[in-house]
């Protein structure tokens, strides 16, 4: 709603020439000379007003005794009559009149669709509903129509038309949805955003909300989800007038940006237009149209004596009536061409500044009720619509250059031109450098060629004088050297034949050795003796051969030097005596001798390689023999251990499919551990038998679960018969041992049923099996939080305190140990007594229970250490220190059980990484124990972790230096 001033009054000429009607009759408020169709009107900028009558409800039927209707509609004349009593009425004319049977589709097509089409063409538009509370404003605008598509309101239908008429590739739709509640603008899509400020452009007067959430719409389903979120966040209350009375003004703001392909002239000169057109290769200049659609669902006006509002509702009603009163004042001022429009009296009028008296095309639908009890409110609503019909807006299309496309085009052209310039400059620099380099090389070559020519001319003169003398001496020396070389070649041939014989003998011995190695696999003792003898023979012969080869190699090196000298002399001789037949024969003999030498060297390398392979094979055989002996002794021990374990498992296996035991993941861990440790075939076979038994039993249980149903099985846990409870909890425990069943068990109430058994049952078997089932569920991180929230840790601690059964304590300790592995639950677990109960269970003396206790403390300490080192949010002394965990860990650090000792060592290492635990470590002697772990632990990773803990904790490191 634009404020009137002397500077902009001339822009609204249609209003300035219009005067207030002088007729005394209220029927003449609306000028009769104006065409009142939404589709065709002499003045397209005038605010269109339609009236919609709400159907009568049960309260209206009971209260209206005098006459049946307060309002009489004449839709064909677009008029309505408002009756004061049975003989007096007043007639009003509107742009459209809807009866109580009018469909939502017809209301949209008449009231809203022309505005939506104008928005698609680049105009701003406003659709607003005004009326008394409970007359159907929200139904008309915001009805979602979940069960009935015909009941959809204007919001959904408008967005459906907009999405269907734009191009998703070039056009965009952005939506904001907010409410004006008690003069505070609140974001309905992000409720945490409250008191959003209103921003007005000083140049254009356009109103915007920079702090509101803006969502880009892709399809109608996306908008429907946003609308549901906004409606859920809107303030509503139950009053005497309306069971779901809106307590705020809701405004849906839709921003549309569309590309226009038609040619538009903005008054620029031909030169500028030509330069811009060049950027798009002679095509049309890109134009965009930016428009805004406001759909305003005003809160209904109400009278306090009728609505019965009090307290917060009363305060809300005051703000609603105040903002509606400000809106009415602005409408009156605009209708009467007042020089001052009080738009700043309310945030509602500031938001609707463009809708009344601005540049938007506005449609107003007023909603009324038929009851005579509300005659005054109905008359006020009708007069509001009559005044609004007199307002004429100056609608304008908002078109502008697509500067974003222009910028992108310019940036691309600049980048391409810059790249071309850089490439051309690089090519010029490369060509220049290459030419300079070639010029320098030419100069250098020319100077060097001159120098060589001078040197050669001088050398030729000196050589010519001494050439004849050197030639005679060289010929005599060649003849003598040739005779010596021929003799050496004959000696080397004899030696080569001897080496070949020895190589054949060695190959024969190698083949015999391979046969003997195969026999040694069958008879270990005889194989070792034969291998030792063969090895001695080989070593002796190899030593002899190596010595001979070294001697031969020395001869070969001397011969090679003499051969090189002969080649050099022969080369000089060939330049002077090329036709001599003796030189050719000598050269041929030299080549044969050189080839023979290369063959001999090759045979020597092969012999060395075979010797090396033989030594490696000997070492491999020795290692295999030691491994076989050691493995035989270990297999004997493992076979006995497996037989003992098999006896224990047979005792634990049920006699039939109905007598299920609590086969938790801990039994499964023990079997897998034994299977991995025993490497022989018999151990694997027995372990596979156990796995097969467990698999068949679980398959039977799964089949029972499918036939009976998990819900019925869980109902057995609530039975009064303890035997029925035992069978039911055993089935649930077996199902919980599989990861795929855990979520279903928790979702259908299995966890609650198990916790109920811990709370109420005194049966040892039920407590043991239920604790095992909870331990299996506690292996899942999501279930761990549920167990703690439902008091599971307290129940487990209570169970541990009231039983001495080792198997039950093992299950309880396993469940608590799994909970200790969640860093987020450590403090809650400590407060629920889980750590104290875990340490208290060592009283049983059972190695299995102690192993689970050690595992739980290790998990607890590891999570604390991770919180300190990685996350950095955990500080202070460890939660384990108050319950005496450190003293117990130090006292049991040398326990006989390997797995228990490993967990204790891990717990001590992780606790030592916290500087705040240093005082406890020093006072309890933990530094010495930690140092012993770093040196003597059986696992290398634990030794490294202990050293790291000592290195990171400066206090422990200083104490260690003082003691040692």
Buried (B, 14 or more C-beta within 10 A) or exposed (E): BBBBEEEEEEEBEEBEEBEEEEEEEBBBBBEEEBEBEBEEBEEBBBBBBBBBBBEBEEEBEEEBEEEEBBBBBEBEEBBBBBBEEEEEBBBBBBBBBBEBEBEBBEBBBBBBBBBBBBBBBBBBBBBBBBBBBBBBBBBBBBBBBEEEEEBBBBBBBBBBBBBEEBEEEBBBBBBBBBBBBBEEBBBBBBBEBEEBEBEBEEEEBBBBBEBBBEBEBEEBEBBBEBBEBBBEBBBBBEBBBBEEBBBBBBBBBBBBBBBBEEEEEEEEEEEEBEEBEEBBEEEEBBBBBBBBBBBBBBBBBBBEEBBEBEEEBEEBBEBBBBBBEBBBBBBBBBBEBEEEBBBEBBBBBBBBBBBBBBBBBBBBBBBBBBBBBBBEBBBBBBBBBBBBBBBBBBBBBBBEBBEEBBEEBEEEEEEEEEEEEEEEEEEEEEEEEEEEEEEEEEEEEEEEEEEEEEEEEEEEEEEEEEEEEEBEEBBEBBEEBBEEBEEBBEEBEEBBEEBEEBBEEBEEBBEEBEEBBEEBEEEEEEBBEBBEEBBEEBBEBBEEBBEBBEEBEEBBEEBBEBBEEBEEBBEBBBEEBEEEEEBEEBBEBBEEBBEBBEEBBEBBEEBBEBBEEBBEBBEEBEEEBEEEEEEEEBBEEBBEBBEEBBEEBEEEBEEEEEEBBBBBBBBBEBBEEBBEEBEBEEBBEBBEEBBEBBEEBBEBBBEBBEEEEBEEBBBBBEEEEEEBBBBBBBBBBBBBBBEEBBEEBBEBBBBEBBBBBBEEBEBEBBBBBBBBBBBBBBBBEEBBBBBBEBBBBBBBBBBBEEBEBBBBBBBBBBBBBBBBBBBEBBEBBBEBBBBBBBBBBBEBEBBBBBBBBBBBBBBBBBBBBBBBEEEEEBEEBBBBBEBEBBBBBBBBBEBEBEBBBBBBBBBBBBBBBBBEBBEBBBEBEBBBBBBBBBEEBEBEEBBEBBBBBBEBBEBBBEBBEEEE
